[in-house]
Amino acid sequence: MQFGMSGCFLPDDMADMIVQMCLRVRALGFSGIFTRFRKNDPHDTPKSKAEIFRSLLADNGLRLFQTTGYWQNLVTPDESARQEAVKTVQGGVALSRLVGIACD
């Protein structure tokens, strides 16, 4: 069984994750993380930023098990709001793939 940690000292922006945080996660006995990247909008986070984060985790023997942060109302009666929510969720899935989470 593999365990991942969530919250605590993990940042809201993937660019703020540093080697020392990865080492701390490993020292606590975890093999990966779950976090909320509230500051990484799925519509405009560049692929390069996601790839740097993905490499940082891989280089330090960690996996990203899950990420979230884009709570969207998919059942609103406002069709334009619902369509925008769907686009945001789709963007979140695309960003999750870039940082190494299997979303299939």
A tleap script that builds the chain and sets N, CA, C and O, in Angstrom:
source leaprc.protein.ff14SB
mol = sequence {
  NMET GLN PHE GLY MET SER GLY CYS PHE LEU
  PRO ASP ASP MET ALA ASP MET ILE VAL GLN
  MET CYS LEU ARG VAL ARG ALA LEU GLY PHE
  SER GLY ILE PHE THR ARG PHE ARG LYS ASN
  ASP PRO HIE ASP THR PRO LYS SER LYS ALA
  GLU ILE PHE ARG SER LEU LEU ALA ASP ASN
  GLY LEU ARG LEU PHE GLN THR THR GLY TYR
  TRP GLN ASN LEU VAL THR PRO ASP GLU SER
  ALA ARG GLN GLU ALA VAL LYS THR VAL GLN
  GLY GLY VAL ALA LEU SER ARG LEU VAL GLY
  ILE ALA CYS CASP
}
set mol.1.N position { 0.841 -1.169 0.000 }
set mol.1.CA position { 0.000 0.000 0.000 }
set mol.1.C position { 0.892 1.240 0.000 }
set mol.1.O position { 1.937 1.274 0.650 }
set mol.2.N position { 0.462 2.244 -0.733 }
set mol.2.CA position { 1.190 3.508 -0.760 }
set mol.2.C position { 0.345 4.576 -0.104 }
set mol.2.O position { -0.873 4.619 -0.272 }
set mol.3.N position { 1.008 5.437 0.644 }
set mol.3.CA position { 0.308 6.526 1.314 }
set mol.3.C position { 0.803 7.865 0.791 }
set mol.3.O position { 1.998 8.059 0.569 }
set mol.4.N position { -0.127 8.775 0.600 }
set mol.4.CA position { 0.213 10.134 0.220 }
set mol.4.C position { -0.289 11.089 1.277 }
set mol.4.O position { -1.246 10.793 1.993 }
set mol.5.N position { 0.352 12.224 1.371 }
set mol.5.CA position { -0.099 13.211 2.357 }
set mol.5.C position { -0.815 14.351 1.663 }
set mol.5.O position { -0.628 14.587 0.469 }
set mol.6.N position { -1.633 15.053 2.423 }
set mol.6.CA position { -2.407 16.165 1.900 }
set mol.6.C position { -2.310 17.340 2.863 }
set mol.6.O position { -2.158 17.162 4.071 }
set mol.7.N position { -2.400 18.537 2.305 }
set mol.7.CA position { -2.439 19.739 3.142 }
set mol.7.C position { -1.131 20.019 3.845 }
set mol.7.O position { -0.052 19.911 3.264 }
set mol.8.N position { -1.251 20.380 5.109 }
set mol.8.CA position { -0.093 20.663 5.956 }
set mol.8.C position { 0.772 21.759 5.347 }
set mol.8.O position { 0.315 22.895 5.215 }
set mol.9.N position { 1.984 21.453 4.980 }
set mol.9.CA position { 2.924 22.447 4.461 }
set mol.9.C position { 2.969 22.491 2.931 }
set mol.9.O position { 3.800 23.198 2.362 }
set mol.10.N position { 2.090 21.748 2.261 }
set mol.10.CA position { 2.085 21.740 0.797 }
set mol.10.C position { 1.506 23.057 0.273 }
set mol.10.O position { 0.513 23.556 0.803 }
set mol.11.N position { 2.124 23.612 -0.760 }
set mol.11.CA position { 1.713 24.936 -1.259 }
set mol.11.C position { 0.453 24.916 -2.120 }
set mol.11.O position { 0.035 23.869 -2.616 }
set mol.12.N position { -0.140 26.093 -2.286 }
set mol.12.CA position { -1.283 26.282 -3.181 }
set mol.12.C position { -0.859 26.529 -4.622 }
set mol.12.O position { -1.690 26.508 -5.530 }
set mol.13.N position { 0.425 26.763 -4.831 }
set mol.13.CA position { 0.970 27.030 -6.158 }
set mol.13.C position { 2.075 26.021 -6.418 }
set mol.13.O position { 3.024 25.924 -5.640 }
set mol.14.N position { 1.960 25.268 -7.508 }
set mol.14.CA position { 2.955 24.238 -7.790 }
set mol.14.C position { 4.363 24.805 -7.936 }
set mol.14.O position { 5.342 24.091 -7.722 }
set mol.15.N position { 4.473 26.075 -8.294 }
set mol.15.CA position { 5.793 26.698 -8.430 }
set mol.15.C position { 6.470 26.907 -7.075 }
set mol.15.O position { 7.680 27.127 -7.013 }
set mol.16.N position { 5.700 26.838 -5.998 }
set mol.16.CA position { 6.258 27.025 -4.659 }
set mol.16.C position { 6.757 25.725 -4.028 }
set mol.16.O position { 7.337 25.748 -2.942 }
set mol.17.N position { 6.535 24.598 -4.695 }
set mol.17.CA position { 7.030 23.312 -4.184 }
set mol.17.C position { 8.542 23.270 -4.391 }
set mol.17.O position { 9.033 23.539 -5.487 }
set mol.18.N position { 9.267 22.935 -3.342 }
set mol.18.CA position { 10.728 22.906 -3.406 }
set mol.18.C position { 11.250 21.548 -2.939 }
set mol.18.O position { 10.520 20.763 -2.333 }
set mol.19.N position { 12.515 21.288 -3.229 }
set mol.19.CA position { 13.150 20.019 -2.881 }
set mol.19.C position { 12.999 19.703 -1.402 }
set mol.19.O position { 12.721 18.559 -1.040 }
set mol.20.N position { 13.176 20.694 -0.549 }
set mol.20.CA position { 13.088 20.456 0.897 }
set mol.20.C position { 11.718 19.934 1.299 }
set mol.20.O position { 11.619 19.109 2.207 }
set mol.21.N position { 10.657 20.399 0.641 }
set mol.21.CA position { 9.313 19.893 0.926 }
set mol.21.C position { 9.205 18.429 0.507 }
set mol.21.O position { 8.622 17.614 1.222 }
set mol.22.N position { 9.765 18.104 -0.645 }
set mol.22.CA position { 9.748 16.712 -1.110 }
set mol.22.C position { 10.480 15.815 -0.123 }
set mol.22.O position { 10.000 14.734 0.215 }
set mol.23.N position { 11.634 16.261 0.336 }
set mol.23.CA position { 12.409 15.478 1.300 }
set mol.23.C position { 11.638 15.301 2.606 }
set mol.23.O position { 11.694 14.240 3.227 }
set mol.24.N position { 10.928 16.333 3.015 }
set mol.24.CA position { 10.137 16.248 4.240 }
set mol.24.C position { 9.000 15.244 4.086 }
set mol.24.O position { 8.730 14.472 5.006 }
set mol.25.N position { 8.330 15.246 2.931 }
set mol.25.CA position { 7.265 14.280 2.663 }
set mol.25.C position { 7.823 12.860 2.751 }
set mol.25.O position { 7.222 11.987 3.377 }
set mol.26.N position { 8.977 12.639 2.118 }
set mol.26.CA position { 9.602 11.306 2.142 }
set mol.26.C position { 10.009 10.920 3.561 }
set mol.26.O position { 9.815 9.777 3.975 }
set mol.27.N position { 10.570 11.866 4.305 }
set mol.27.CA position { 11.012 11.595 5.678 }
set mol.27.C position { 9.836 11.217 6.582 }
set mol.27.O position { 10.005 10.473 7.548 }
set mol.28.N position { 8.657 11.725 6.267 }
set mol.28.CA position { 7.463 11.387 7.033 }
set mol.28.C position { 6.885 10.019 6.636 }
set mol.28.O position { 5.919 9.542 7.231 }
set mol.29.N position { 7.501 9.402 5.618 }
set mol.29.CA position { 7.098 8.060 5.217 }
set mol.29.C position { 6.083 7.979 4.103 }
set mol.29.O position { 5.533 6.909 3.842 }
set mol.30.N position { 5.824 9.096 3.436 }
set mol.30.CA position { 4.842 9.111 2.355 }
set mol.30.C position { 5.524 8.922 1.001 }
set mol.30.O position { 6.677 9.311 0.813 }
set mol.31.N position { 4.796 8.322 0.068 }
set mol.31.CA position { 5.331 8.097 -1.273 }
set mol.31.C position { 4.759 9.070 -2.297 }
set mol.31.O position { 5.153 9.047 -3.463 }
set mol.32.N position { 3.849 9.912 -1.875 }
set mol.32.CA position { 3.251 10.870 -2.791 }
set mol.32.C position { 2.431 11.897 -2.050 }
set mol.32.O position { 2.380 11.913 -0.820 }
set mol.33.N position { 1.782 12.762 -2.829 }
set mol.33.CA position { 1.003 13.844 -2.247 }
set mol.33.C position { -0.348 13.978 -2.953 }
set mol.33.O position { -0.539 13.503 -4.073 }
set mol.34.N position { -1.259 14.628 -2.275 }
set mol.34.CA position { -2.532 15.094 -2.810 }
set mol.34.C position { -2.589 16.560 -2.406 }
set mol.34.O position { -2.380 16.876 -1.235 }
set mol.35.N position { -2.856 17.435 -3.314 }
set mol.35.CA position { -2.895 18.845 -2.947 }
set mol.35.C position { -3.904 19.601 -3.797 }
set mol.35.O position { -4.419 19.093 -4.793 }
set mol.36.N position { -4.164 20.815 -3.376 }
set mol.36.CA position { -5.072 21.715 -4.095 }
set mol.36.C position { -4.251 22.882 -4.615 }
set mol.36.O position { -3.736 23.683 -3.834 }
set mol.37.N position { -4.130 22.975 -5.909 }
set mol.37.CA position { -3.382 24.082 -6.512 }
set mol.37.C position { -4.343 25.214 -6.859 }
set mol.37.O position { -4.643 25.461 -8.028 }
set mol.38.N position { -4.813 25.886 -5.831 }
set mol.38.CA position { -5.786 26.975 -6.021 }
set mol.38.C position { -5.222 28.123 -6.854 }
set mol.38.O position { -5.971 28.843 -7.514 }
set mol.39.N position { -3.914 28.290 -6.824 }
set mol.39.CA position { -3.303 29.415 -7.535 }
set mol.39.C position { -2.884 29.046 -8.956 }
set mol.39.O position { -2.281 29.863 -9.652 }
set mol.40.N position { -3.194 27.839 -9.392 }
set mol.40.CA position { -2.846 27.401 -10.742 }
set mol.40.C position { -4.117 27.208 -11.547 }
set mol.40.O position { -4.661 26.106 -11.620 }
set mol.41.N position { -4.577 28.281 -12.143 }
set mol.41.CA position { -5.793 28.250 -12.952 }
set mol.41.C position { -5.597 27.280 -14.110 }
set mol.41.O position { -4.624 27.404 -14.853 }
set mol.42.N position { -6.509 26.305 -14.282 }
set mol.42.CA position { -6.332 25.325 -15.347 }
set mol.42.C position { -6.450 25.917 -16.746 }
set mol.42.O position { -6.075 25.272 -17.725 }
set mol.43.N position { -6.968 27.140 -16.849 }
set mol.43.CA position { -7.089 27.780 -18.162 }
set mol.43.C position { -5.788 28.430 -18.619 }
set mol.43.O position { -5.580 28.623 -19.817 }
set mol.44.N position { -4.911 28.769 -17.675 }
set mol.44.CA position { -3.722 29.510 -18.114 }
set mol.44.C position { -2.402 29.089 -17.467 }
set mol.44.O position { -1.398 29.783 -17.627 }
set mol.45.N position { -2.380 27.973 -16.744 }
set mol.45.CA position { -1.107 27.497 -16.208 }
set mol.45.C position { -0.299 26.915 -17.360 }
set mol.45.O position { -0.763 26.002 -18.042 }
set mol.46.N position { 0.903 27.434 -17.582 }
set mol.46.CA position { 1.684 26.946 -18.724 }
set mol.46.C position { 2.167 25.508 -18.546 }
set mol.46.O position { 2.452 25.060 -17.435 }
set mol.47.N position { 2.249 24.810 -19.656 }
set mol.47.CA position { 2.725 23.430 -19.673 }
set mol.47.C position { 4.103 23.331 -19.020 }
set mol.47.O position { 4.383 22.365 -18.310 }
set mol.48.N position { 4.950 24.306 -19.251 }
set mol.48.CA position { 6.307 24.272 -18.697 }
set mol.48.C position { 6.293 24.262 -17.169 }
set mol.48.O position { 7.110 23.581 -16.549 }
set mol.49.N position { 5.384 25.001 -16.563 }
set mol.49.CA position { 5.273 25.042 -15.104 }
set mol.49.C position { 4.859 23.671 -14.567 }
set mol.49.O position { 5.386 23.208 -13.555 }
set mol.50.N position { 3.919 23.032 -15.247 }
set mol.50.CA position { 3.467 21.704 -14.849 }
set mol.50.C position { 4.591 20.676 -15.000 }
set mol.50.O position { 4.756 19.803 -14.147 }
set mol.51.N position { 5.352 20.779 -16.072 }
set mol.51.CA position { 6.439 19.829 -16.307 }
set mol.51.C position { 7.558 19.980 -15.280 }
set mol.51.O position { 8.153 18.986 -14.865 }
set mol.52.N position { 7.848 21.201 -14.871 }
set mol.52.CA position { 8.865 21.434 -13.836 }
set mol.52.C position { 8.422 20.784 -12.534 }
set mol.52.O position { 9.212 20.115 -11.869 }
set mol.53.N position { 7.162 20.980 -12.173 }
set mol.53.CA position { 6.624 20.377 -10.956 }
set mol.53.C position { 6.678 18.854 -11.034 }
set mol.53.O position { 7.104 18.189 -10.091 }
set mol.54.N position { 6.245 18.317 -12.161 }
set mol.54.CA position { 6.248 16.862 -12.351 }
set mol.54.C position { 7.653 16.298 -12.193 }
set mol.54.O position { 7.835 15.270 -11.542 }
set mol.55.N position { 8.635 16.950 -12.773 }
set mol.55.CA position { 10.032 16.508 -12.673 }
set mol.55.C position { 10.546 16.600 -11.245 }
set mol.55.O position { 11.278 15.722 -10.788 }
set mol.56.N position { 10.168 17.658 -10.539 }
set mol.56.CA position { 10.594 17.822 -9.149 }
set mol.56.C position { 10.133 16.635 -8.306 }
set mol.56.O position { 10.912 16.072 -7.537 }
set mol.57.N position { 8.875 16.263 -8.453 }
set mol.57.CA position { 8.372 15.123 -7.698 }
set mol.57.C position { 9.089 13.838 -8.103 }
set mol.57.O position { 9.543 13.079 -7.246 }
set mol.58.N position { 9.189 13.599 -9.394 }
set mol.58.CA position { 9.830 12.371 -9.883 }
set mol.58.C position { 11.284 12.285 -9.430 }
set mol.58.O position { 11.747 11.221 -9.019 }
set mol.59.N position { 11.996 13.391 -9.503 }
set mol.59.CA position { 13.411 13.421 -9.103 }
set mol.59.C position { 13.589 13.131 -7.619 }
set mol.59.O position { 14.675 12.747 -7.183 }
set mol.60.N position { 12.523 13.314 -6.844 }
set mol.60.CA position { 12.587 13.097 -5.406 }
set mol.60.C position { 11.779 11.884 -4.954 }
set mol.60.O position { 11.473 11.730 -3.772 }
set mol.61.N position { 11.439 11.023 -5.919 }
set mol.61.CA position { 10.782 9.759 -5.604 }
set mol.61.C position { 9.357 9.879 -5.109 }
set mol.61.O position { 8.888 9.034 -4.346 }
set mol.62.N position { 8.660 10.928 -5.541 }
set mol.62.CA position { 7.273 11.137 -5.125 }
set mol.62.C position { 6.329 11.074 -6.316 }
set mol.62.O position { 6.716 11.310 -7.460 }
set mol.63.N position { 5.077 10.748 -6.009 }
set mol.63.CA position { 4.024 10.775 -7.009 }
set mol.63.C position { 2.957 11.750 -6.565 }
set mol.63.O position { 2.778 12.003 -5.374 }
set mol.64.N position { 2.261 12.287 -7.530 }
set mol.64.CA position { 1.097 13.122 -7.252 }
set mol.64.C position { -0.118 12.227 -7.452 }
set mol.64.O position { -0.449 11.859 -8.579 }
set mol.65.N position { -0.783 11.878 -6.350 }
set mol.65.CA position { -1.904 10.950 -6.422 }
set mol.65.C position { -3.194 11.624 -6.845 }
set mol.65.O position { -4.013 11.016 -7.534 }
set mol.66.N position { -3.385 12.858 -6.446 }
set mol.66.CA position { -4.625 13.560 -6.776 }
set mol.66.C position { -4.410 15.049 -6.563 }
set mol.66.O position { -3.625 15.465 -5.710 }
set mol.67.N position { -5.111 15.835 -7.345 }
set mol.67.CA position { -5.123 17.273 -7.145 }
set mol.67.C position { -6.523 17.792 -7.429 }
set mol.67.O position { -7.266 17.204 -8.214 }
set mol.68.N position { -6.866 18.871 -6.799 }
set mol.68.CA position { -8.177 19.474 -7.004 }
set mol.68.C position { -8.074 20.947 -6.646 }
set mol.68.O position { -6.991 21.437 -6.326 }
set mol.69.N position { -9.154 21.628 -6.697 }
set mol.69.CA position { -9.148 23.040 -6.361 }
set mol.69.C position { -10.074 23.845 -7.236 }
set mol.69.O position { -10.185 25.062 -7.090 }
set mol.70.N position { -10.738 23.165 -8.146 }
set mol.70.CA position { -11.599 23.850 -9.103 }
set mol.70.C position { -13.033 23.387 -8.907 }
set mol.70.O position { -13.576 22.650 -9.731 }
set mol.71.N position { -13.642 23.823 -7.811 }
set mol.71.CA position { -15.010 23.427 -7.519 }
set mol.71.C position { -15.950 24.175 -8.443 }
set mol.71.O position { -15.988 25.405 -8.453 }
set mol.72.N position { -16.703 23.418 -9.213 }
set mol.72.CA position { -17.576 23.997 -10.214 }
set mol.72.C position { -18.994 23.480 -10.046 }
set mol.72.O position { -19.207 22.324 -9.680 }
set mol.73.N position { -19.963 24.348 -10.320 }
set mol.73.CA position { -21.366 23.956 -10.262 }
set mol.73.C position { -21.771 23.398 -11.621 }
set mol.73.O position { -21.993 24.146 -12.573 }
set mol.74.N position { -21.863 22.088 -11.695 }
set mol.74.CA position { -22.222 21.424 -12.948 }
set mol.74.C position { -23.732 21.193 -13.081 }
set mol.74.O position { -24.195 20.681 -14.101 }
set mol.75.N position { -24.488 21.565 -12.065 }
set mol.75.CA position { -25.935 21.327 -12.104 }
set mol.75.C position { -26.743 22.628 -12.046 }
set mol.75.O position { -27.924 22.613 -11.701 }
set mol.76.N position { -26.120 23.718 -12.372 }
set mol.76.CA position { -26.808 25.007 -12.361 }
set mol.76.C position { -27.831 25.093 -13.500 }
set mol.76.O position { -27.595 24.543 -14.575 }
set mol.77.N position { -28.952 25.769 -13.283 }
set mol.77.CA position { -29.919 25.963 -14.366 }
set mol.77.C position { -29.431 26.995 -15.396 }
set mol.77.O position { -30.005 27.109 -16.479 }
set mol.78.N position { -28.387 27.733 -15.064 }
set mol.78.CA position { -27.802 28.718 -15.984 }
set mol.78.C position { -26.871 27.985 -16.948 }
set mol.78.O position { -25.759 27.610 -16.576 }
set mol.79.N position { -27.320 27.784 -18.174 }
set mol.79.CA position { -26.571 26.992 -19.150 }
set mol.79.C position { -25.190 27.572 -19.449 }
set mol.79.O position { -24.235 26.809 -19.595 }
set mol.80.N position { -25.054 28.876 -19.545 }
set mol.80.CA position { -23.735 29.458 -19.834 }
set mol.80.C position { -22.776 29.240 -18.660 }
set mol.80.O position { -21.587 28.999 -18.867 }
set mol.81.N position { -23.286 29.323 -17.439 }
set mol.81.CA position { -22.451 29.057 -16.260 }
set mol.81.C position { -22.046 27.585 -16.221 }
set mol.81.O position { -20.912 27.257 -15.873 }
set mol.82.N position { -22.972 26.707 -16.579 }
set mol.82.CA position { -22.662 25.277 -16.601 }
set mol.82.C position { -21.608 24.960 -17.650 }
set mol.82.O position { -20.694 24.176 -17.391 }
set mol.83.N position { -21.721 25.554 -18.822 }
set mol.83.CA position { -20.731 25.325 -19.880 }
set mol.83.C position { -19.346 25.809 -19.450 }
set mol.83.O position { -18.343 25.155 -19.732 }
set mol.84.N position { -19.293 26.945 -18.774 }
set mol.84.CA position { -18.015 27.452 -18.271 }
set mol.84.C position { -17.453 26.518 -17.205 }
set mol.84.O position { -16.245 26.287 -17.152 }
set mol.85.N position { -18.324 25.984 -16.360 }
set mol.85.CA position { -17.890 25.037 -15.336 }
set mol.85.C position { -17.307 23.777 -15.974 }
set mol.85.O position { -16.292 23.257 -15.511 }
set mol.86.N position { -17.945 23.288 -17.032 }
set mol.86.CA position { -17.444 22.111 -17.746 }
set mol.86.C position { -16.064 22.400 -18.325 }
set mol.86.O position { -15.174 21.554 -18.241 }
set mol.87.N position { -15.872 23.575 -18.910 }
set mol.87.CA position { -14.557 23.948 -19.466 }
set mol.87.C position { -13.490 23.982 -18.371 }
set mol.87.O position { -12.353 23.566 -18.592 }
set mol.88.N position { -13.859 24.474 -17.200 }
set mol.88.CA position { -12.906 24.532 -16.091 }
set mol.88.C position { -12.533 23.134 -15.618 }
set mol.88.O position { -11.361 22.863 -15.361 }
set mol.89.N position { -13.508 22.250 -15.501 }
set mol.89.CA position { -13.217 20.876 -15.100 }
set mol.89.C position { -12.346 20.191 -16.159 }
set mol.89.O position { -11.408 19.470 -15.818 }
set mol.90.N position { -12.650 20.411 -17.433 }
set mol.90.CA position { -11.831 19.842 -18.504 }
set mol.90.C position { -10.398 20.381 -18.431 }
set mol.90.O position { -9.439 19.635 -18.624 }
set mol.91.N position { -10.263 21.672 -18.154 }
set mol.91.CA position { -8.932 22.256 -17.995 }
set mol.91.C position { -8.190 21.663 -16.816 }
set mol.91.O position { -6.984 21.429 -16.888 }
set mol.92.N position { -8.908 21.418 -15.727 }
set mol.92.CA position { -8.301 20.798 -14.551 }
set mol.92.C position { -7.803 19.387 -14.842 }
set mol.92.O position { -6.735 18.992 -14.372 }
set mol.93.N position { -8.571 18.630 -15.613 }
set mol.93.CA position { -8.155 17.274 -15.995 }
set mol.93.C position { -6.914 17.343 -16.887 }
set mol.93.O position { -5.980 16.558 -16.716 }
set mol.94.N position { -6.904 18.275 -17.832 }
set mol.94.CA position { -5.738 18.425 -18.712 }
set mol.94.C position { -4.495 18.810 -17.906 }
set mol.94.O position { -3.414 18.272 -18.144 }
set mol.95.N position { -4.642 19.732 -16.959 }
set mol.95.CA position { -3.516 20.131 -16.121 }
set mol.95.C position { -3.055 18.965 -15.246 }
set mol.95.O position { -1.855 18.789 -15.030 }
set mol.96.N position { -3.983 18.183 -14.751 }
set mol.96.CA position { -3.627 17.019 -13.941 }
set mol.96.C position { -2.797 16.026 -14.743 }
set mol.96.O position { -1.842 15.447 -14.225 }
set mol.97.N position { -3.157 15.832 -15.996 }
set mol.97.CA position { -2.346 14.945 -16.854 }
set mol.97.C position { -0.932 15.486 -17.009 }
set mol.97.O position { 0.032 14.721 -16.983 }
set mol.98.N position { -0.802 16.791 -17.169 }
set mol.98.CA position { 0.520 17.392 -17.350 }
set mol.98.C position { 1.422 17.198 -16.133 }
set mol.98.O position { 2.638 17.066 -16.272 }
set mol.99.N position { 0.824 17.180 -14.940 }
set mol.99.CA position { 1.644 17.004 -13.743 }
set mol.99.C position { 1.790 15.539 -13.357 }
set mol.99.O position { 2.420 15.219 -12.349 }
set mol.100.N position { 1.200 14.633 -14.170 }
set mol.100.CA position { 1.475 13.219 -13.993 }
set mol.100.C position { 0.407 12.368 -13.360 }
set mol.100.O position { 0.701 11.260 -12.912 }
set mol.101.N position { -0.818 12.838 -13.305 }
set mol.101.CA position { -1.899 12.035 -12.749 }
set mol.101.C position { -2.650 11.354 -13.899 }
set mol.101.O position { -2.998 11.997 -14.890 }
set mol.102.N position { -2.891 10.066 -13.759 }
set mol.102.CA position { -3.685 9.353 -14.758 }
set mol.102.C position { -5.148 9.718 -14.557 }
set mol.102.O position { -5.712 9.456 -13.494 }
set mol.103.N position { -5.759 10.311 -15.554 }
set mol.103.CA position { -7.141 10.801 -15.431 }
set mol.103.C position { -8.094 10.010 -16.315 }
set mol.103.O position { -9.206 10.465 -16.586 }
set mol.104.N position { -7.687 8.863 -16.757 }
set mol.104.CA position { -8.542 8.079 -17.658 }
set mol.104.C position { -9.626 7.351 -16.925 }
set mol.104.O position { -10.426 6.650 -17.543 }
savepdb mol mol.pdb
quit
